[in-house]
Amino acid sequence: MRLALPLMLVAAPAASQQIVLQQPVDCDLGQTCFIQQYVDHDSSPDARDHTCGPLSYDGHKGTDFALPSLDAMARGVDVLAAAPGVVRGVRDGMPDIASNDANAEGLDGRDCGNGVVLDHANGWETQYCHMKLNSISVASGDQVTPETVLGEIGLSGRTMFPHLHLSVRRSGDVVDPFAPKAVQDCTQDQGQQLFTPAIDYSPGGLIASGFSDGVPDYSAIKAGTAASANMSADAPALVIWGYAFGAQAGDILRMRIDGPDEEVMSEDQMIEAAKAQLFHAIGRRTPAGGWPAGDYSGRIELIRDGQSIDTEDTMVRLR
């Protein structure tokens, strides 16, 4: 299965030959999954997505549909064929282990991990990467429809978080499904996206939030095990945290905790540098005698240039 192609965005052909795509993951975008990265539209060492925004990285050739946690991956999220076609190649058997440039020597060029390539005729093909070990449910030569389950989202190949990387190509060249007419310039007429129904663009947002009795380890947040729905009123501390993606330098993460009768605390934290993913937390040590029992609510808000990008509410019960 082909894993690496030169980054050459190509304008899609006339409408009569255009491919129509459905969302390739069985999840609710903005709720149970999100798009972390888009195709890179900048030919320089910098990166820009199709909106001239920063949700890409240098040379990125596809769209990354990400899950909020390893726990969500373990529960299973199906990868679906994006269009009717024929299975041209599959690969399975690679472990679900986070891997980056520093520890990817063992990949031997298999950066895609476990994956599937579909042939859609007229030069069109789609490739599905980073799927879960032993989840591939199709074989070469199989006919598929947009309802066909290809496997599940995983963590195989060169990736640091569970997601599906979808590449769309025509005659071997990259086509951005969100901007099929664009050729290395996000300011030009980009054409109508290939997804039906259309998928809204999100410039960043909140992945998860929750309460804990101390500042959690980042590994616990990524695993999906950091949040507590119930805690003791004499726990060591009351902490709220927010896990975000696509944050930019100058963004503000606004966090607030309200108790049964009054506000406990609130704080604005400035994000100093752009990061694909990050988390921040605020909290208070438990006072003498413990917190008043009851329901405590929290709100996390990601703010950019004075405008709210995303808001998430969470709650914990202190007993």
N, C-alpha and C positions, 0 to 999 in steps of 0.2 A: 504494500500500500504506500502510495506517495505521501511523504511527510513534509517536505520542504519545497517551496516554490518561490521564485523571485517575487518581491512585492511590486506588482504592476497592476494598478487599478485600470480596468477596461470598461468603457461605456457599454451598457447592455444593448442588445439588438432591438429591432422594431418590436412593437407590442405583440405582434402575431407570433413571435418566437420567444417572448419573455416567459420565464418560469414564474409560477405563482407558489408562494411558500406559506406554510402554516407555522405557528410557533412550535419549535422542535422539542419542547420540554413540557411535561404534564404538571405544571405548577401555576400559581397565580402571581404574575409579575407585580412587584411592589408589595406583596404580602408574604408569600412563601419562597420567592426567588427574586432575583434582580439581575440587570445587565451591568456587569462590572467594567467591561472594555468593549470598544467598537473597533472597526477597521481603521488603521492609520492612514490619514490623508495628507501627510507631510513628507515630502521626499528628502528633507534634511534629517539630521540626527535628532531633531525634536519630534514631537508627535501631536497630532490633532485628530479629533473624530470628525464626523461628517457635518457637525454643527459649528466647527472651528473650536469646539470645547476640548478639554484635556483628558477625556475618558478613553485613552488609548496609550500605547507605548510604541517606541520606534520599531517599525517593521511588522506590526501586528496585522495578521491576515484574515481575522475572523471576528465573530461576535461571541462574547463569553457570557453564558447564562449561568449565574452563580447561585449556590445554596447558602443559607445563613450559617450553617454549622455542620460539623461532622456527624452529629446526631441525626440531622435531617437526611444526610447521605445514607446513613446506616438504615434508616427506616425505608428508604427506597423512593426515588423519583424517576419515572420513566422518561426515556429519550424516544421521541417519535420521529418517523420519517417526515421531512418537511414538504415532500412532494412525491407523487407517484414515480416509480422507477424500478431499476434492477440493481441488486447488490453486486458491486464490482469487486469488493474486497473487504475482509474483516481481519481483525487481530484481537486476541484475548490472551489471558495468562499473565499479564503484568500486574504487580501488586499495587495497592492503593497506598502510596507513600509520598508525602510531600517532597518535591524535588525542585531545586533551583540550579542556577549556573554553577554554584559552588559544589554541589554534590550529585551532579547529573552524569558523571562519567560512565556509570553502568547502564545508561540508556542506549548507548551505541546507536545514536541517531533516531531512536524510537520516541521522539519527543511527544508525539500524538498519544502515546500510551495505547490502551485498548480502544479500538475504534472501528468505524464502518465508513465505506465510501459507496455512494449511490450514483448511478448513471441515469440521467433524466432525458437523454436524447438531445439532439440539436447542439451538442457540445457542452451541455450543462451537467455539472456534478456538484454534489454536496458531500462534505466530510465531517464526521462526528468524532471528537477526540475526548480523551481523559475519562472514558467510561469505566464503570466498576468492574473489578475482577470477576470473571465467570458470569457476567450478566448478559453478554451478547446473545441475542435470541434469533438471529438470522444467519444465513450462510450464503456464500457466493452463488449467484444465479437466481436467488429468490426474487420474486416480484413483490413489491411493497406498495402500499397506499399511504396517505397521510395519517391513517389510523394505526398503522403497523408499529408495534413496539420494537425498537432496535436493541434496547438494553436499558441500563440505568446510569445516571450521573455518578461519577466516581472521582478518584484522585490519582489516576495512573498517568505515567509519563511526566513531562516537565510542567509541573503546576504546584502552586503553594496553597491552593484552596479548592474545595470541591466545586466543579463546574463542568458544563458542556461547552467546548469550543466548536462552533459551527463555522466552517469555511464554505463559501459559495464561489464556484469557478465556472468560466466558460472558455472552452478551448485552452485550458490550463492557466488562464489569467484570473486574478482575483476580481470579484465583483462584490461591492459593498451592497448588501440587500436593502440598506437604509438610504442609499444614494447611488442607484444603478447607473446614472449618467455621469457621475463625477469622475474626473481624471486628475487626481492629485491636487484638487483645488476645491476646498469646502465653500468657497464663495460663489461658485458657478451654479447654474441650474442643475439640480441633482436628480430630477425626475421623481416619479412616484415610487415609493418603496415597494419591494416585492412581497412583503408580508400582507396577507389578507386573513382576518382583519388587521388593519395597521397597528403597529406597536408604538406606543408613545415613548418619546425620549425622556430620560430622567438624568439631570446633570449631577447626580449624587444623591445620597440619602442615608437613612438609618437602616441598619441591618437588624439590630436587636437592641433591647434595653432590659434592665431588671434591677432588682434589689439584692444585696448580699450583706453579710455581717463583717465585711472587710473588703479592701480593694482586691478584686479577683485577679488571678493569673490570666495573662492573655490566652494561654493555652486552654483554659477552662471556658473562656468566652468563645473561642473558635470551635471548641467541642460542643457548645450548646448546653453546658452543665453549670454555668455560673449563677443563673437566676434562681431565687428562692421565692415561692409563693407564701410561705409561712415561716416565721422566725420567732425565737423567744424574745420577750420584751427586755430581757437582761443580756441579750447577745452583746459581744464586744463593741459593735458599732452599727450604725445604720448608714449604708452606702448605696447610692444609685449610680449606675454606669450606662453609657451609651456607646454603641458599636456602629461606626459609620463607614461609608465607602465614598470615593470620589471627592474627598474633602480637599479644599484648596487653601493656599496661604491667605490669611486674612479672614477666613470663615470663623464663625462663632458657634460653639456648642453651648447652648443655654440649658441649664439643668436646675430642676426645682423639686423639693420634697415637701409635701403637705401632710401634717398629722391629722388626727381625728378632730382637733379643735383649732389648730393654727399652723402657719407655715413653720417648717423646721429649718430650712435653709434654701438659698438659691444662689447660683453663681454663673457668670458668663466666662467661658474659657476660650481664649483666642488660639486658633490653629496656626502654627508658625510656618509650616511647610506642607506642600501638597503631598498627600499619601493616598495610595490605592485603598487601604483600609487602616483604621485606627480605633482606639477606644479611649475615653476619658471617664473619670469618676469623681464624685464629690461625696462627702459624708461627715458625720459627727460621731464622736465617741459616745457611748451610752452614759447618760447621767447617773448619779448616785440614786439608787432605788429603781432604776430601769425606766424605759419608755412607757408612757401611758398605753395600755392595751387598746387595740382597735385596728382599723384599716388605714394604711398610709399610701398615698398616691404619689406618683412621680411623673414628671413630664420632661422629655428631652426634645430639643428643637435645634435643627441645623439651619443657620442663618448665613446668607451670602449677600453682600452689598445691601444690607438692611432688609432683605426679603427672606421670608421663610421658605426653605427648600423642602424640608420634611419635618414632621412632628410625630412623636410616638409617646403614648401613655402606658404606664405600668403600675402595678399595685402589689403590696405585700401586707399580710395580716400578722400583727404582733400579738402573741398570746402570753 
